[in-house]
Amino acid sequence: MSQHAVNPDVIIVGAGVAGSVVATLLDRRGFRVIVLDMCHPLPYSFRAEKLSADQLARLSRLDLLNVIDRAGRTVGTVAGSSSAEIAQGTSTGQQGLFYADLVNAFRGALPPSVDFQCGKVRDISNSPTLQTVVVDEKEPLQARLVVVASGRSATLLSQLGIRKQMLSASHSMAFGFSIRASRGGRFGFQELLYRADHTASRIAFVSLFRIGDTMRVNMFTYWDAQESHCRWLIDDTHACLNEIVPELTRRTGQFEVVSRVDRCPGHLQRVEGHLQPGIVLVGDAYQTNCPATGTGITKLLNDAECLCNRHIPEWFATPGMPIEKVARYYSDPRKMAYDSESLSEAIAMRRLALDSSLRGQWRRLARGWKRSVCQWWQPSSTGAIPVGHS
């Protein structure tokens, strides 16, 4: 990574997808940018593993779609049928890829003029004019603006007096693992989507899709971390799935688990005390999302567009970086709308999966009818997970 002795305009803390996209967009506009992260390359991390067609369209609009080629793209098709919802049809236009590969591809695509530095941020001090960032034992860095894109980590935010407000604790639990067909066989699909037609399993959905030569399974549930289902799925994956989602395993046939079973609990959180001079938060650093909705990447891309294409250029047109400027980003109608939509979708999906009342049953039935009509009317959309405008 480059090392430039320049006085930056913007320091970005965190070089995940959010931080890397913000750095690229700002560099295109002529801003001098330093990006900080604790390690490079990013090792394997169980996070978002599939990009929707809409997310790919957003990346194309930002002239960043070529980054997906660096990470290795794969186009899936959907097949299958059951009494439960197992999507079937044509190409979904979605891309499967491991999160670390995606992040490292974005880092590799950073413009040469962006200064990427590895190190742990120890302290940030801010004011209406100049911000100071201390990294390890190095000389402090200074810039007019600091963008915090450090994901769900709360350590750095707490040092700034920014607190995480819990909106829904243990909202969901995501699992990820890789499988292969038993006895040298082959799966009869490239991608498969399962949704239960009942509440007993407390599953949002299970998605099977290709990442290169690997068949990946992402399973989104509303299980508590301490309950037996979580340990059972990890210890005896096939037996657990046979018991709780037999419609799915009948469709897949016998398979072997060829990776560890990762799990990731999801808490819905939003920050408080974030209105401060010279500092702005993007992506999960500001508001987390439920992985089951698939809105996380869209939300951070939306943040990056709002911040880099409108607000930061306006802020730098006049001196200083007071709270009044920063507040314009958080009150941006486009940002507020999508943050609200992402949160509402997460709550609605959980309610639908857990509601065993007659009303809940009718809502699930209506959802199935609606999806069937959409598949008949617009087959190109078949298999896409309906998560609002994600």
N, C-alpha and C positions, 0 to 999 in steps of 0.2 A: 504494500500500500504506500501511497505517496506521503512525503513529509515536506511540507512547505513552510518556510519562515515568513508567514504573512499575518497581519492583524485581521482576524475574521470579522465578518459582519454578523454571522450566525454560528452558534455552537449547537450541535445536535447531540443529545445524550441518548444513545441507543441506536444500533445499526441493524435492526430487524427490517421487515418490509416497510413499516411506516417511516423510520428514520432514513432509510436508503432512498425511498421515493421522494421524501421532502428534500433531501440533499441534492438529488438529481434535478428536480424542478427548480430549486433556487439557483443552482449553478447555471442553468440555462438562461436565467434572468440576470445573470451577471453578478450575483452575490458571492462573496468569498465565504466558504463554508468549511468548518471542521466537524468531522463526525467522530464520536467517541464510543467505544464498546469494550467490554471486558475481555473478549476473546475473538480470535479469528483463525481459521474458519469456524463457523458455528457447528458444533457436533449435533448428532441426531437428537431431535426433540419432537415429542408427540404433540403436534399442533395441527393447524389446518393442513389437510392433505389433498384437497380438491378445489379447483377453481371453477366457478359456474360460468356459463356462457356470457352472462351480463358482466361478471368481473373481468373476463377476457376482453369484452368490448370496452370497458372503462380503461383497461391497460392500453388497448389500441388507441383510444382517444388521447391518452397521455403520451403516445409514441413510446411505450414501454413493453409492447407485446413481444418484441424480440428477446427480452429477458427470459421468457418462458422456454425458448429454444435452447438457451444455455442450461436450463434446469432439466430438460428432457420432457417432451410433451407426448401425451398419448390420448387418442380420441376413443371413447367407448361407445358401445351400443348396448341397449337394454333388452333383456329377454326374460320370459317367465310368465307364469300365471298361477293363481291360487285363490282360495276363498278369501284369504286375507289379501291386502293390497301388495302385489308384487308387480312393479311397473314392467311394461313391455312395449316395444316399439322400435324406433329408429335411433339415429345418432343424437346424443344429448348435447354435443358441443362442449362438454366439460373436460377439464384436464386434471389428471391425477399426478401428484408429485409430492415427494417428502418435503416437509417444511424447511429442514436445514438446507436442502438443495435449492429451494426457492430463495431463501435468504442469502445464501452464498452467491447465487446467480445475480441477485440485485446488487450485492456488494461488488462483484466482479464487473458489473456494468457501470459503476460510478465513474463519472468523467474524471480524467487525469488531474484536473485542477481542484478536485475535492480532496481535502486532506483527511485521510482516515488514520486514526491513532488508537492503538490498543492500550487500555488501562482502566483502572477502577476510579470512578468519580468519587472523591472523598468529601467534597463540600461545594455548595453553590451559594454565593451571596449576590443579592440583587438590589437594584435601585432604579429610579426612573430614567437614569442616563446610561449606566454601564453595569454589565454583569460579569462576575468573576467565577471561574470554575477551576477547582483544584483536582488534578489527576495524579494519583500516587504521590511520589515525592518530586514531581516535576515543577517547573516554574508555572505559576497560575496563568490560565488563559483568560482573555477578556474579549467581550463582544457586546454589541448593543442588544442582542436577543439570544435567549437560550430556548431551544425547543426540546422538551422532554418527551422522548419516544421510547421509554424504558419498559413498556409492556405492563404487566400486572405487579411488578415489584413495588413495594410500598416503602422500602427503606429510605431511598433518596427523597421521596415525597415527604416523609415524616420529618426529615431534617429541615424542610422548608415550611413546616407547619401546615402541610396539606394532608388532610385526613381522608381515609376511605370510608364512605358511607355505605353500609350494607343494605342492599335493596331486597335481595333474596338469597339467603345462605344455603349452601348445598343445593343449588337450584337444579343441577343435572350432573350426570357422570358420563364421560365419554371413554370408550375403549378403542384401541387400535391394535391390529395384529395382521400377520400375513399367513396365507394358507396356500396349499397346492392340492390338486386332486390326488386321491389315493391310487396306489398301484399303477403309477405312470399314466393315469388317465388325463383327460382334459375337461375343463368346464365348458358347458354349452352356451356360454355367454361371455361378453367382455365387461358388462356392467349389469348390476341387478340391485333393485331397490325394494326393500320390504317394509311395510307398515302394518302393524297389528290392527285387527278390527275389533279389539276388546281392550279393556283396561287392566286385566290381570297381570300382564307382563311388565307394565309400566315402562314401556319402550317407546321412544319417539319414532325411531326408524333404524334400520340396519342397511348400510350401503356397501356393496361389493364392487370394486372397480380395479382397473389395471394401473399399476405404476411400473412401466417398463415390462419386464417379464414376471412381475410379482402380482398376485391377486391380493389386494388389500381389503381388509374389513374394517369399517368404521361403524361402531355401534353406540347409539346415543340413548341413554336411559335416564330415568328419574329415580335411581336407586341411591340410598344413603351409603356413604363410604364404609360404614361399620357392618352392614348387613351381609348375610351369608352368600347372597347371589354374587357379590363382587369377588369374593375369594373363590367361589365355585367356578366362575367363568375363567379365572386365571389358572386354577389348578387342573381343571378338567373341562376345557373349552367345548369340545364336541358334545359331551354328555349334557352340559348346561344348556347349550343351544337346542339340542334334541328335545329337552324337556320343556323349555319356555317358548321356543319358536319352531315347532316341528314343521310348519308349512315352509319355512325357509330351508331347513336342512334337507327336506324331501326334494327341493328344487336343486340344491347344490350337489347332492349326492355325497358320498364319503369323501372326507378331506383330512389332511394333516396340517396342524399348526406348525409353521416353520420359523416363527419368531417369538419373542417374548410378547406377552399381552400387556400393553401399556394402558394405564388409566389416567384420566385427568378430571378432577372435580371442577365444576363450574359454579362460581359465585357471581351473582349480579351485583356490581358495585359502581358507585359514582363518587367522585371526589368532592370535598368541601374545602374551602379556604384557598382555592386555586386562583382567585382573582388577585394577582400580584404583578408589580411592574417588571417588565423585562423577561417574563417567563410564560411559556404557553405549552399546554399539554395536548398530545394527539393520540389517537387510537385507544388502546386499552389503558394507557396511563390516565386517561380522563374517565372513560366509562367502559367497563367490560361487557362482553356479550355472551350469550349462551351458544356453545359450539353447534348445537343441534339446528339452529336457525340458519347457519351458513352466512351470517351477515358480517362477520368480523373483518374480512379483507375489504369488503365494500365500504364498511364504516371508516376504516383508516384511509382508504383511497379518497373517500368523500372529504375527510378532514384535510388531507394533503392538498386537494384541489382548492378547497375554500381558503386555506391558509396561504398557499404559495402563489396562487393565480390572482388573488384579490387583496387579502389583508396585508401581508408583509410588504408588497410593493407600495401600498398606500402608507404604511407606518414609516417606512424609510424615506418617504418624500419630505418629511418634516423632522426636526430634531427630537430626541428623547424617545423613551419607550414607557410612558406612564400607564397606569391601570386603565385609563379611559380608552387607550388604543387596544390593549389586550382584550378588553371586554367586548369589542366589536366582533371578534372571532367567535367567542362563546355564544353570542346572541345572534349570530348569522342564521337567518331563517332556514337555509339549506342544511346547515349542520344540525340545528335543533330538530328539524323535521326527521332527519334520518336517525339521529340518536333516539328520539322518541319512538319511531317506528320499529327499530331494532329491539328496544326494550319491550314494547307492547307485543311483538311477535314471540319473544321468548316466554313471556307470561302466558300468552294465549296457547302456545304449543303444549306447555306443561299442563294447563287446565284441561285441554282437550284429551290428553293422554291419560289423565287421572280421573276424569269425571265419569263415574259409573251410573249417574242418574239417567232417567229416560231422555231428558234433554240432551245429555252428552252423547247418548247412543244415536239420537237423531242427527246431531251435528256431525258425528263421524260418518254416518250413512250419507248425509248430504255432501260431505267432503269427497267421498268416493264417487258419487254420481257426478259431481262437478269435474273431478279429474278425468273421469271416463269421457265426458263430453269434450273436454279440452283435447284429449288424445285423439278423438274422432275428428274434431274440427281442425286441429292444428298438430298433426303428427310429429312435426319437427321439434315440438317442445316436450315430447314424451320423455319421462324419466327425470326431468329437471325437478329438483326438490322445491316446492313452493314456499319460499320464505320472504314474502312481501316483494320488495324491489331489490333484493340482494343480488 
